[in-house]
Amino acid sequence: MLAVCMLFLYSCEKEEDKMPNALYTDVTASIIKSDLVVDASISPYEAIFDVSPAYDQGHLPFATNVGSVDALGGMLSGLDKSKTYLVYCHGDAPSIAAAELMVENEFMKVHRLEGNYDAWDKVSFVDVAAAKVKSKIEAGDFKAIFDVSPLFTEGHLPGATNANASGGGTTLAELIEGMDKTKSYLVYCHGDAPSIAGAQLMEDAGFENVFRLEGNYGAWVGASYDVEINYSYTDVMASKIKSDLVDDASISPYEAIFDVSPAYDQGHLPFATNVGSVDALGGMISGLDKSLTYLVYCHGDAPSIAAAELMIENGFMKVHRLEGNYGAWDKVSFVDVAAAKVKSKIEAGDFKAIFDVSPLFTEGHLPSATNANASGGGTALAELIEGMDKTKSYLVYCHGDAPSMAGAQLMEDAGFENVYRLEGNYGAWVGAGYDVELKSYTDVMASQIKSDLVDDASISPYEAIFDVSPAYEQGHLPFATNVGSVDALGGMLSGLDKNLSYLVYCHGDAPSIAAAELMIENGFMNVHRLEGNYGAWDKVSFVDVAAATVKSKIDAGDFKAIFDVSPLFTQGHLPGATNANASGGGTALADLIEGMDKTKSYLVYCHGDAPSMAGAQLMEDAGFENVYRLEGNYGAWVDAGYDVE
């Protein structure tokens, strides 16, 4: 939100009597409006100066009508130069001149409204932090507080109005009809999108002072401020309940599950109590612990709703109702199970089989898993499950949701009764630190390898790089060993450390795959294969290099030149960098590189990816052989704590 032009830029000359070259800071209208709120006493500005002659046509709250840059000059002598000031106008030239005038007069903290008054005039509702909202509520500043979440009954700000029809309230559009548009209003939700939409709706309707709780209800609760709760039951989907129940009542989240249908024997949830009617439930609840969680359901909505409401009326705090009742349960599909539960079930021998439907099976999989992906060297799941016992339990997972869901559903559709899916898939298993099995090499892209290798074998991640092609002389990777064939590689392996990393490639897939598999068969643990082989390497473009590596290379004097293609060069740049942005006061990169030695190493960076990539590619296309791009750009350099000029 804060567009920083420059806070301080110190001259390279260390003259004790020289003042820092302070520049003003451009600040967006939205951040200023959020800072100002509606109370000058909490403004971050000592003063706000409007240097426009059009003050009466519109101005910021608490702004001083200065009228011109010259008039501002006559006001500066009595001001505290250590305070923060904001200047703006109805056009760029006067506000820039005003900001520069204050900087020239040694004011250290000068802000300029980016886009001037027009930007302010267009700014929408104001985001306000929870602490400010609390202060404003206590001061009675809000005419009304609107909660646009369907979760109003589960907790809301004191005095809030339920503005969500699906959550039992009245729509915001209806509530605000006829309300005083000059008063202040607060809108919030449990997420950004609805609260932003609600606040915008009020703005569009002409309300002048609309505030949105920054961080929504979560920020309020996180600050430990009081909330009001209208207790009501919660509808829960069948899939969620099935996942929670798994197949063991001892780990159920429910103290009891009540089936209030007279049709219990026609089908019911596991561990459910046959109650039979709402009246019968009323006679059972007197001895129950009201602080625990209960689930009610039926074969129709009316009885289950009545049962849930009965429990709420009797002071039960956590009542769930099965959304869609037993019919929804009967249609529910496979069960999602967390990694910890999966591990317990594997150790207990609960699964008849574990199916990995990912093409990455060979890169790592759960112990004893079966490769159920044909393109990944396994057998299709549909073929594997043919003839298997449909009453047993099975686990399906992948490296992503869509394939594992599709696999689990395929088994459900085929009539398998107990199908589980690993929630979070393989990543959740690995993230929990559980054991995996590894049985194959890893394909690595040329761009990744080039980034890893940089141009110094001493920092290569590979113990050795093996070229098993007979065409080594026609082109090869730097530092590669000319092996010549897969057979020749076989004769070299006996003396190598099997725990280190190795890279193999060729000029075609078959030999490089055979070479990688040969190393795996011989017990090597970290074998990489160049995906696309030498052809992919030959096409690879510039190299992305991490900030730490860039610093080492700068310290070693490896770069012939460092080009900053950002228009923000004067706000800070890498030591020794050249300003390669014409709009930022430099010379265009294309002009700078004319006549330079194309065999040397060069670094390109910016404040964003697109320009630095374009700059690096421009140099590649011009025939420069060793072009590097700072990975993460200027931000990564600053974040690493390295010096800037």
C-alpha positions as CSV (number, residue, x, y, z in Angstrom):
1,M,0.0,0.0,0.0
2,L,2.9,2.3,0.6
3,A,4.7,3.3,-2.5
4,V,8.1,4.3,-1.2
5,C,10.0,6.7,-3.4
6,M,12.8,7.1,-0.9
7,L,13.3,7.5,2.8
8,F,17.0,8.3,2.9
9,L,19.8,8.1,0.3
10,Y,23.2,8.7,1.8
11,S,26.0,10.0,-0.4
12,C,29.0,7.8,-0.9
13,E,31.1,10.6,0.3
14,K,31.4,10.5,4.1
15,E,31.5,14.2,4.9
16,E,30.6,14.9,8.5
17,D,29.0,18.2,7.8
18,K,26.9,17.0,4.8
19,M,23.1,16.4,5.5
20,P,21.5,13.2,4.3
21,N,19.9,13.5,0.9
22,A,16.4,12.9,2.1
23,L,13.7,12.5,-0.5
24,Y,9.9,12.6,0.0
25,T,7.8,9.4,0.0
26,D,4.8,8.8,-2.2
27,V,1.9,7.3,-0.2
28,T,-1.3,5.8,-1.7
29,A,-4.7,7.2,-0.9
30,S,-5.9,4.0,0.7
31,I,-3.1,3.9,3.3
32,I,-3.7,7.6,4.1
33,K,-7.4,7.1,4.5
34,S,-6.8,4.1,6.8
35,D,-4.3,6.1,8.8
36,L,-6.5,9.2,9.2
37,V,-9.7,7.3,9.9
38,V,-11.9,10.2,11.1
39,D,-10.0,11.6,14.0
40,A,-7.1,14.1,13.6
41,S,-5.9,13.3,17.1
42,I,-4.6,9.9,15.8
43,S,-3.3,11.2,12.4
44,P,0.3,10.3,11.7
45,Y,0.8,13.8,10.2
46,E,1.7,16.9,12.1
47,A,0.0,18.8,9.2
48,I,-1.5,18.1,5.8
49,F,-0.9,20.8,3.2
50,D,-3.2,21.3,0.2
51,V,-1.2,23.5,-2.2
52,S,-4.1,23.6,-4.8
53,P,-6.1,26.8,-5.5
54,A,-9.1,24.4,-5.8
55,Y,-9.3,23.5,-2.0
56,D,-13.0,24.4,-1.9
57,Q,-13.7,21.9,-4.7
58,G,-12.6,19.1,-2.4
59,H,-9.9,18.4,0.1
60,L,-8.6,15.9,2.6
61,P,-10.0,16.0,6.2
62,F,-7.9,18.2,8.5
63,A,-6.0,19.6,5.5
64,T,-4.6,23.2,5.7
65,N,-5.7,25.4,2.7
66,V,-2.3,26.6,1.5
67,G,-3.2,27.5,-2.1
68,S,0.2,27.4,-3.8
69,V,3.8,26.2,-3.5
70,D,5.0,29.7,-2.9
71,A,2.6,30.2,0.0
72,L,3.9,26.9,1.5
73,G,7.4,28.3,1.3
74,G,6.4,31.2,3.6
75,M,5.0,28.8,6.2
76,L,7.9,26.5,6.7
77,S,10.2,28.5,9.0
78,G,8.2,27.8,12.2
79,L,7.6,24.1,11.7
80,D,9.3,21.2,13.4
81,K,11.5,19.5,10.8
82,S,11.5,16.2,12.6
83,K,7.7,15.7,12.3
84,T,5.9,14.0,9.4
85,Y,4.0,16.1,6.9
86,L,1.7,15.3,3.9
87,V,1.4,17.4,0.8
88,Y,-1.0,17.1,-2.1
89,C,-2.7,19.1,-4.9
90,H,-5.0,18.5,-7.8
91,G,-2.1,17.7,-10.1
92,D,1.4,16.2,-9.9
93,A,3.6,19.2,-10.7
94,P,2.6,21.4,-7.7
95,S,2.6,18.5,-5.2
96,I,6.0,17.3,-6.3
97,A,7.4,20.9,-6.2
98,A,5.9,21.3,-2.7
99,A,7.4,18.0,-1.5
100,E,10.8,18.9,-3.0
101,L,10.6,22.4,-1.4
102,M,10.2,20.8,2.1
103,V,13.0,18.4,1.5
104,E,15.3,21.2,0.3
105,N,14.4,23.0,3.6
106,E,15.7,19.9,5.5
107,F,12.3,18.4,6.5
108,M,13.1,14.7,7.0
109,K,9.7,13.1,6.8
110,V,7.7,14.4,3.8
111,H,4.9,12.3,2.3
112,R,3.1,13.1,-1.0
113,L,-0.4,11.8,-1.8
114,E,0.2,9.6,-4.8
115,G,-2.3,10.5,-7.5
116,N,-3.2,13.6,-5.5
117,Y,-6.8,14.6,-4.7
118,D,-8.3,12.6,-7.5
119,A,-6.9,9.4,-6.0
120,W,-8.3,10.3,-2.6
121,D,-11.7,11.1,-4.2
122,K,-11.8,7.6,-5.7
123,V,-10.7,5.7,-2.6
124,S,-13.2,3.3,-1.3
125,F,-14.0,2.2,2.2
126,V,-11.4,2.3,5.0
127,D,-9.7,-0.8,6.5
128,V,-9.3,-0.4,10.3
129,A,-7.4,-2.5,12.7
130,A,-9.2,-4.4,15.5
131,A,-7.8,-2.1,18.2
132,K,-9.1,1.0,16.5
133,V,-12.4,-0.6,15.9
134,K,-12.7,-1.4,19.6
135,S,-11.9,2.2,20.5
136,K,-14.5,3.5,18.0
137,I,-17.2,1.0,19.3
138,E,-16.5,2.1,22.9
139,A,-16.8,5.8,21.8
140,G,-20.1,5.0,20.0
141,D,-18.8,6.1,16.7
142,F,-20.7,3.5,14.6
143,K,-24.3,4.0,13.7
144,A,-24.4,0.3,13.0
145,I,-22.1,-2.8,12.7
146,F,-22.9,-5.3,10.0
147,D,-21.8,-8.9,10.2
148,V,-22.2,-10.3,6.6
149,S,-21.1,-13.8,7.6
150,P,-23.4,-16.9,7.7
151,L,-21.7,-17.8,11.0
152,F,-23.3,-14.9,12.9
153,T,-24.8,-17.2,15.5
154,E,-21.5,-18.8,16.2
155,G,-20.0,-15.5,17.4
156,H,-20.1,-11.8,16.5
157,L,-19.0,-8.4,17.6
158,P,-21.0,-6.8,20.4
159,G,-24.0,-4.9,19.0
160,A,-23.5,-6.3,15.5
161,T,-26.5,-6.9,13.2
162,N,-26.8,-10.1,11.3
163,A,-26.6,-9.0,7.6
164,N,-26.6,-12.4,6.0
165,A,-29.9,-13.9,4.8
166,S,-28.5,-17.5,4.6
167,G,-27.3,-17.1,8.1
168,G,-30.7,-16.2,9.5
169,G,-30.4,-12.4,9.1
170,T,-31.6,-9.8,6.7
171,T,-29.5,-8.9,3.6
172,L,-27.3,-5.9,3.9
173,A,-29.0,-4.2,0.9
174,E,-32.3,-4.3,2.8
175,L,-30.8,-3.2,6.1
176,I,-29.2,-0.1,4.8
177,E,-32.3,1.2,3.0
178,G,-33.2,4.6,4.4
179,M,-30.2,4.8,6.8
180,D,-28.3,8.1,7.3
181,K,-25.5,8.0,4.7
182,T,-23.4,10.6,6.6
183,K,-22.9,8.4,9.7
184,S,-20.1,5.9,10.2
185,Y,-20.7,2.1,9.7
186,L,-18.6,-1.0,10.2
187,V,-18.7,-4.1,8.0
188,Y,-16.9,-7.4,8.7
189,C,-17.2,-11.1,8.0
190,H,-15.1,-14.3,8.5
191,G,-13.2,-13.7,5.3
192,D,-12.1,-10.8,3.1
193,A,-14.2,-11.3,-0.1
194,P,-17.6,-11.0,1.6
195,S,-16.6,-8.1,3.9
196,I,-15.0,-6.2,0.9
197,A,-18.2,-6.8,-1.1
198,G,-20.4,-5.6,1.7
199,A,-18.3,-2.4,2.3
200,Q,-18.3,-1.7,-1.4
201,L,-22.0,-2.2,-1.6
202,M,-22.4,0.6,1.0
203,E,-19.9,2.8,-0.8
204,D,-21.7,2.4,-4.1
205,A,-25.0,3.2,-2.3
206,G,-23.6,6.6,-1.3
207,F,-22.6,6.0,2.3
208,E,-19.7,8.3,3.1
209,N,-18.0,6.7,6.1
210,V,-17.8,3.0,5.6
211,F,-15.2,1.0,7.6
212,R,-14.1,-2.6,7.3
213,L,-12.6,-4.6,10.1
214,E,-9.1,-5.4,8.9
215,G,-8.5,-9.2,9.4
216,N,-12.3,-9.6,9.9
217,Y,-13.8,-11.6,12.9
218,G,-10.5,-13.6,13.2
219,A,-8.5,-10.4,14.0
220,W,-11.1,-9.4,16.6
221,V,-11.0,-12.8,18.3
222,G,-7.2,-12.9,18.0
223,A,-7.0,-9.7,20.0
224,S,-9.1,-11.4,22.7
225,Y,-11.9,-8.9,22.6
226,D,-15.4,-9.8,23.8
227,V,-17.8,-11.5,21.4
228,E,-21.5,-12.3,21.6
229,I,-22.8,-15.8,20.8
230,N,-26.3,-16.7,19.8
231,Y,-26.2,-20.5,20.4
232,S,-27.7,-22.5,17.6
233,Y,-27.1,-25.9,16.1
234,T,-24.6,-26.4,13.2
235,D,-25.4,-28.2,10.0
236,V,-22.5,-30.6,9.1
237,M,-22.0,-32.4,5.8
238,A,-22.0,-36.1,5.6
239,S,-18.5,-36.3,4.1
240,K,-17.2,-34.3,7.1
241,I,-19.0,-36.6,9.6
242,K,-17.7,-39.7,7.8
243,S,-14.2,-38.4,7.9
244,D,-14.5,-37.6,11.6
245,L,-16.0,-40.9,12.6
246,V,-13.6,-43.0,10.5
247,D,-14.5,-46.5,11.8
248,D,-13.8,-46.3,15.5
249,A,-16.3,-44.9,18.0
250,S,-13.5,-44.3,20.5
251,I,-12.1,-41.5,18.3
252,S,-15.6,-40.0,17.4
253,P,-15.9,-36.3,18.1
254,Y,-19.4,-36.9,19.3
255,E,-20.5,-37.9,22.8
256,A,-23.6,-39.4,21.2
257,I,-25.3,-39.6,17.9
258,F,-29.1,-39.5,18.0
259,D,-31.3,-41.0,15.3
260,V,-34.8,-39.6,15.9
261,S,-36.3,-41.4,12.9
262,P,-38.7,-44.4,13.3
263,A,-36.9,-45.9,10.4
264,Y,-33.7,-46.7,12.2
265,D,-33.7,-50.3,11.0
266,Q,-33.8,-49.2,7.4
267,G,-30.4,-47.7,7.8
268,H,-28.5,-45.6,10.3
269,L,-25.1,-44.1,11.1
270,P,-22.5,-46.2,12.9
271,F,-22.6,-45.9,16.7
272,A,-26.0,-44.0,16.5
273,T,-28.5,-44.4,19.3
274,N,-32.0,-45.4,18.2
275,V,-34.2,-42.7,19.7
276,G,-37.2,-43.0,17.4
277,S,-38.8,-39.5,17.8
278,V,-38.2,-36.0,19.0
279,D,-40.4,-36.5,22.0
280,A,-38.3,-39.6,23.1
281,L,-35.2,-37.4,22.8
282,G,-36.7,-34.9,25.1
283,G,-37.0,-37.6,27.8
284,M,-33.3,-38.6,27.4
285,I,-31.4,-35.4,27.6
286,S,-31.7,-34.4,31.3
287,G,-28.7,-36.4,32.4
288,L,-26.4,-35.5,29.5
289,D,-23.3,-33.2,29.8
290,K,-24.3,-30.0,28.0
291,S,-20.8,-28.9,27.3
292,L,-20.0,-31.9,25.0
293,T,-20.8,-32.3,21.3
294,Y,-23.8,-34.2,20.0
295,L,-25.1,-35.1,16.5
296,V,-28.7,-35.5,15.5
297,Y,-30.3,-36.7,12.3
298,C,-33.4,-38.3,10.8
299,H,-34.8,-39.4,7.4
300,G,-36.2,-35.9,6.9
301,D,-35.5,-32.3,7.8
302,A,-38.4,-31.4,10.0
303,P,-37.7,-33.9,12.8
304,S,-33.9,-33.4,12.8
305,I,-34.3,-29.6,12.9
306,A,-36.8,-30.0,15.8
307,A,-34.5,-32.3,17.6
308,A,-31.5,-29.9,17.2
309,E,-33.6,-26.9,18.4
310,L,-34.9,-28.9,21.4
311,M,-31.3,-29.5,22.5
312,I,-30.3,-25.9,22.1
313,E,-33.4,-24.8,24.0
314,N,-32.3,-27.1,26.8
315,G,-28.9,-25.4,27.1
316,F,-26.7,-27.7,25.0
317,M,-23.8,-25.7,23.5
318,K,-22.5,-27.9,20.7
319,V,-25.3,-29.5,18.7
320,H,-24.6,-30.7,15.1
321,R,-27.2,-31.8,12.6
322,L,-26.5,-34.1,9.7
323,E,-27.1,-31.9,6.7
324,G,-29.4,-33.8,4.3
325,N,-30.0,-36.4,7.0
326,Y,-29.6,-40.1,6.4
327,G,-30.1,-39.8,2.7
328,A,-26.9,-37.7,2.4
329,W,-25.0,-40.2,4.5
330,D,-26.1,-43.1,2.3
331,K,-24.7,-41.3,-0.7
332,V,-21.4,-40.2,0.9
333,S,-18.2,-41.3,-0.8
334,F,-14.7,-42.2,0.4
335,V,-13.3,-41.0,3.7
336,D,-10.5,-38.5,4.0
337,V,-8.0,-39.5,6.8
338,A,-5.2,-37.5,8.3
339,A,-1.6,-38.7,8.0
340,A,-1.3,-39.6,11.7
341,K,-4.4,-41.8,11.5
342,V,-3.2,-43.4,8.3
343,K,0.1,-44.2,10.0
344,S,-1.8,-45.9,12.9
345,K,-3.9,-47.9,10.5
346,I,-0.9,-49.0,8.5
347,E,0.9,-50.1,11.6
348,A,-2.3,-52.0,12.7
349,G,-2.4,-53.7,9.3
350,D,-5.9,-52.3,8.5
351,F,-5.3,-51.7,4.8
352,K,-5.6,-54.6,2.4
353,A,-3.7,-52.5,-0.1
354,I,-2.3,-48.9,-0.5
355,F,-2.5,-47.4,-3.9
356,D,-0.2,-44.5,-5.1
357,V,-1.9,-43.1,-8.2
358,S,0.9,-40.5,-8.8
359,P,3.4,-40.7,-11.8
360,L,6.0,-39.8,-9.2
361,F,5.9,-43.1,-7.4
362,T,9.6,-43.8,-8.0
363,E,10.6,-40.5,-6.4
364,G,9.1,-41.6,-3.1
365,H,6.0,-43.4,-1.8
366,L,4.4,-44.7,1.4
367,P,5.9,-48.0,2.7
368,S,4.4,-51.0,0.9
369,A,2.4,-48.8,-1.5
370,T,1.5,-50.2,-5.0
371,N,2.3,-48.1,-8.0
372,A,-1.2,-47.6,-9.5
373,N,-0.2,-45.2,-12.3
374,A,0.5,-46.7,-15.7
375,S,2.4,-43.6,-17.0
376,G,4.6,-43.7,-13.9
377,G,5.7,-47.3,-14.6
378,G,2.9,-49.0,-12.7
379,T,-0.4,-50.7,-13.4
380,A,-3.6,-48.7,-13.8
381,L,-5.8,-48.7,-10.7
382,A,-8.8,-50.1,-12.5
383,E,-6.7,-53.2,-13.4
384,L,-5.2,-53.6,-10.0
385,I,-8.5,-53.7,-8.1
386,E,-10.1,-56.2,-10.4
387,G,-11.2,-59.2,-8.3
388,M,-10.1,-57.7,-5.0
389,D,-12.2,-58.1,-1.8
390,K,-14.6,-55.2,-1.8
391,T,-15.3,-55.5,2.0
392,K,-11.7,-54.7,3.0
393,S,-10.2,-51.3,3.7
394,Y,-8.0,-49.6,1.0
395,L,-6.0,-46.4,1.0
396,V,-5.5,-44.1,-2.1
397,Y,-3.2,-41.1,-2.3
398,C,-1.2,-39.1,-4.8
399,H,0.8,-35.8,-4.9
400,G,-2.3,-33.8,-5.5
401,D,-6.0,-33.8,-4.7
402,A,-7.6,-34.3,-8.1
403,P,-6.0,-37.7,-8.9
404,S,-6.4,-39.1,-5.4
405,M,-10.0,-38.1,-5.3
406,A,-10.6,-39.6,-8.8
407,G,-8.9,-42.8,-7.7
408,A,-10.9,-43.1,-4.5
409,Q,-14.1,-42.4,-6.3
410,L,-13.3,-45.0,-8.9
411,M,-13.1,-47.6,-6.2
412,E,-16.3,-46.4,-4.6
413,D,-18.1,-46.6,-7.9
414,A,-16.8,-50.1,-8.3
415,G,-18.5,-51.2,-5.1
416,F,-15.6,-51.0,-2.6
417,E,-17.1,-50.3,0.8
418,N,-14.2,-48.9,2.8
419,V,-12.1,-46.6,0.7
420,Y,-9.8,-44.0,2.5
421,R,-7.9,-41.1,1.0
422,L,-4.8,-39.7,2.6
423,E,-5.8,-36.1,3.5
424,G,-3.1,-33.8,2.1
425,N,-1.7,-36.6,0.1
426,Y,2.0,-37.5,-0.1
427,G,3.0,-34.0,1.0
428,A,1.2,-34.4,4.3
429,W,2.9,-37.8,5.0
430,V,6.3,-36.4,4.3
431,G,5.5,-33.2,6.2
432,A,4.8,-35.3,9.3
433,G,8.3,-36.8,9.0
434,Y,7.1,-40.4,8.4
435,D,9.2,-42.9,6.5
436,V,9.0,-43.2,2.7
437,E,10.5,-45.7,0.2
438,L,12.7,-44.4,-2.6
439,K,13.5,-46.6,-5.6
440,S,14.4,-44.6,-8.6
441,Y,16.2,-41.7,-10.1
442,T,14.9,-38.1,-10.3
443,D,14.4,-36.2,-13.6
444,V,15.7,-32.6,-13.3
445,M,15.0,-29.8,-15.7
446,A,17.9,-28.1,-17.5
447,S,17.1,-24.7,-16.1
448,Q,17.4,-26.1,-12.5
449,I,20.7,-27.8,-13.3
450,K,22.1,-24.7,-14.9
451,S,21.2,-22.7,-11.9
452,D,22.8,-25.2,-9.6
453,L,26.0,-25.5,-11.5
454,V,26.4,-21.8,-12.1
455,D,29.9,-21.7,-13.5
456,D,32.0,-23.2,-10.7
457,A,32.4,-27.0,-10.2
458,S,33.4,-26.4,-6.6
459,I,29.8,-25.5,-5.7
460,S,28.1,-28.1,-7.9
461,P,25.6,-30.3,-6.1
462,Y,26.8,-33.3,-8.0
463,E,29.8,-35.5,-7.2
464,A,30.0,-36.2,-10.8
465,I,28.2,-35.6,-14.1
466,F,28.2,-38.6,-16.5
467,D,27.7,-38.1,-20.3
468,V,26.9,-41.6,-21.6
469,S,26.6,-40.4,-25.2
470,P,29.2,-41.2,-27.9
471,A,28.6,-37.6,-29.1
472,Y,30.4,-35.9,-26.2
473,E,32.5,-33.8,-28.6
474,Q,29.4,-32.4,-30.3
475,G,28.4,-30.7,-27.1
476,H,28.3,-31.5,-23.3
477,L,27.6,-30.0,-19.9
478,P,30.4,-28.2,-18.1
479,F,32.4,-30.5,-15.8
480,A,30.8,-33.6,-17.4
481,T,32.8,-36.8,-17.6
482,N,33.0,-38.4,-21.1
483,V,31.7,-41.9,-20.4
484,G,30.5,-42.8,-23.9
485,S,28.1,-45.6,-23.1
486,V,26.0,-47.2,-20.4
487,D,28.3,-50.3,-20.4
488,A,31.3,-48.0,-19.8
489,L,29.4,-46.4,-16.9
490,G,28.8,-49.8,-15.3
491,G,32.6,-50.3,-15.1
492,M,33.1,-47.1,-13.3
493,L,30.6,-47.4,-10.4
494,S,32.4,-49.7,-8.0
495,G,34.6,-47.0,-6.4
496,L,32.0,-44.3,-6.1
497,D,30.3,-43.1,-2.9
498,K,26.7,-44.3,-3.2
499,N,25.4,-41.6,-0.8
500,L,26.4,-38.6,-3.0
501,S,24.5,-37.1,-5.8
502,Y,25.2,-37.9,-9.5
503,L,23.8,-36.6,-12.8
504,V,23.5,-38.6,-15.9
505,Y,22.5,-37.5,-19.4
506,C,22.8,-38.4,-23.1
507,H,21.6,-37.2,-26.5
508,G,18.6,-39.4,-26.2
509,D,16.2,-40.8,-23.6
510,A,16.9,-44.5,-23.8
511,P,20.6,-44.4,-22.8
512,S,20.2,-41.8,-20.0
513,I,17.3,-43.8,-18.5
514,A,19.3,-47.0,-18.7
515,A,22.2,-45.3,-17.1
516,A,20.1,-43.8,-14.2
517,E,18.4,-47.2,-13.6
518,L,21.8,-49.0,-13.6
519,M,23.0,-46.7,-10.8
520,I,19.8,-47.2,-8.8
521,E,20.2,-51.0,-9.2
522,N,23.7,-50.7,-7.8
523,G,22.5,-49.0,-4.7
524,F,23.1,-45.3,-5.5
525,M,20.6,-43.2,-3.5
526,N,20.6,-39.8,-5.3
527,V,20.7,-40.2,-9.0
528,H,19.4,-37.3,-11.2
529,R,18.8,-37.5,-14.9
530,L,18.8,-34.4,-17.2
531,E,15.2,-34.2,-18.4
532,G,15.2,-33.8,-22.2
533,N,19.0,-34.7,-22.2
534,Y,21.6,-32.5,-23.9
535,G,19.0,-31.0,-26.3
536,A,17.2,-29.4,-23.4
537,W,20.5,-28.1,-22.0
538,D,21.4,-26.6,-25.3
539,K,18.2,-24.6,-25.4
540,V,18.3,-23.4,-21.8
541,S,18.4,-19.6,-21.3
542,F,19.9,-17.3,-18.6
543,V,20.7,-18.7,-15.1
544,D,18.8,-17.7,-12.0
545,V,21.2,-17.3,-9.0
546,A,20.4,-17.0,-5.3
547,A,21.4,-13.8,-3.5
548,A,24.1,-15.6,-1.4
549,T,25.7,-16.9,-4.6
550,V,25.5,-13.5,-6.3
551,K,27.2,-11.9,-3.3
552,S,30.0,-14.4,-3.5
553,K,30.5,-13.8,-7.2
554,I,30.4,-10.0,-6.7
555,D,33.0,-10.4,-3.9
556,A,35.1,-12.5,-6.3
557,G,34.8,-10.0,-9.1
558,D,33.1,-12.5,-11.4
559,F,30.7,-10.0,-13.1
560,K,31.9,-7.8,-15.9
561,A,28.9,-5.6,-15.1
562,I,25.7,-5.6,-13.0
563,F,22.6,-4.1,-14.6
564,D,19.7,-2.8,-12.6
565,V,16.8,-2.5,-15.0
566,S,14.4,-0.9,-12.5
567,P,13.1,2.7,-12.6
568,L,13.8,2.7,-8.8
569,F,17.6,2.6,-9.1
570,T,18.0,5.8,-7.1
571,Q,16.0,4.3,-4.2
572,G,18.7,1.7,-3.7
573,H,20.7,-0.8,-5.8
574,L,23.4,-3.4,-5.5
575,P,27.0,-2.1,-5.0
576,G,28.6,-1.3,-8.4
577,A,25.4,-1.7,-10.3
578,T,24.7,0.3,-13.5
579,N,21.4,2.1,-14.0
580,A,20.0,0.4,-17.1
581,N,16.6,2.0,-17.1
582,A,16.1,5.1,-19.3
583,S,12.9,6.2,-17.5
584,G,14.7,5.9,-14.2
585,G,17.5,8.3,-15.2
586,G,19.8,5.7,-16.7
587,T,20.7,4.3,-20.1
588,A,18.7,1.6,-21.8
589,L,20.2,-1.9,-21.4
590,A,20.3,-2.4,-25.2
591,D,22.5,0.7,-25.5
592,L,24.7,-0.2,-22.6
593,I,25.6,-3.7,-23.8
594,E,26.6,-2.6,-27.3
595,G,30.2,-3.6,-27.9
596,M,30.6,-5.4,-24.6
597,D,32.5,-8.7,-24.4
598,K,29.9,-11.4,-24.9
599,T,32.1,-14.1,-23.2
600,K,32.2,-12.4,-19.8
601,S,29.6,-12.9,-17.0
602,Y,26.9,-10.3,-16.4
603,L,24.1,-10.0,-13.8
604,V,20.7,-8.5,-14.4
605,Y,18.1,-7.7,-11.7
606,C,15.1,-5.5,-11.0
607,H,12.4,-5.0,-8.4
608,G,10.2,-7.6,-10.1
609,D,10.5,-10.7,-12.2
610,A,9.1,-9.6,-15.6
611,P,11.6,-6.8,-16.2
612,S,14.6,-8.7,-15.0
613,M,13.7,-11.8,-17.1
614,A,13.2,-9.5,-20.1
615,G,16.6,-7.9,-19.6
616,A,18.4,-11.2,-19.2
617,Q,16.7,-12.6,-22.3
618,L,17.6,-9.5,-24.3
619,M,21.2,-10.2,-23.5
620,E,20.9,-13.9,-24.3
621,D,19.3,-13.1,-27.6
622,A,22.2,-10.6,-28.3
623,G,24.6,-13.5,-28.0
624,F,25.9,-13.0,-24.4
625,E,27.1,-16.4,-23.2
626,N,27.0,-16.0,-19.4
627,V,24.0,-14.1,-18.2
628,Y,22.7,-14.4,-14.7
629,R,19.5,-13.1,-13.1
630,L,19.3,-12.4,-9.3
631,E,16.6,-14.9,-8.1
632,G,14.0,-12.9,-6.1
633,N,15.5,-9.6,-7.5
634,Y,16.4,-6.6,-5.3
635,G,14.0,-7.7,-2.6
636,A,15.9,-11.0,-2.0
637,W,19.2,-9.1,-1.8
638,V,17.8,-6.6,0.8
639,D,16.1,-9.5,2.8
640,A,19.4,-11.2,3.1
641,G,20.8,-8.1,4.8
642,Y,23.5,-7.3,2.2
643,D,24.8,-3.8,1.6
644,V,23.1,-1.5,-0.9
645,E,24.0,1.9,-2.4
